[in-house]
């Protein structure tokens, strides 16, 4: 018999769902990112998934989904099946590239908008002592004053294998998206 559902964590399926349906990627981002209150995403506009450098001698990369929102902020969404330390560097590289490409020569720095990279990892990525949960958030902080946090570049890693719903009946959109990403696969019947 033929499978009824495709695994949403498989690259092609993931890109089809979130790279072609703005309402779905908007919902996912609003649910999983720690956006400031009152700054939810209302509308997204897709950008090319290719990160082409200004200089051909520099690094070229491709991301799963790149978009901007109604506030001018940038978003990168990546699905990674297996963790490797280079993925963290690649995520930072792509977010930093999106951040730096915002300004043309002569434009003031005040025009820079935040960039968020949401990396969904279907593997265990971080091994911290104790239970640190399934979501790891990286920002620019002052080591001597950790309360001084800058959100210009935000890297959010969701370790899907660590996600456990607190309440299976929860209708919270965050839980519904995480359950969709962790429970739906080719063996799902209903």
Secondary structure, 3 states (H helix, E strand, C coil): CCCCCCCCCCHHHHHHHHHCCHHHHHHHHHHHCCCCCCCCCCCEEEECCEECCCCCCCCCEECCEEEEECCCCEEEEEEECCCCHHHHHHHHHHHHHHHHCCCCCCCCHHHCCCEEEEEEECCCCCCCCCCCCCEEEEEEEECCEEEEEEEEEEEEEEEHHHCCCCCCCCCCHHHHHHHHHHHCCCCCCC
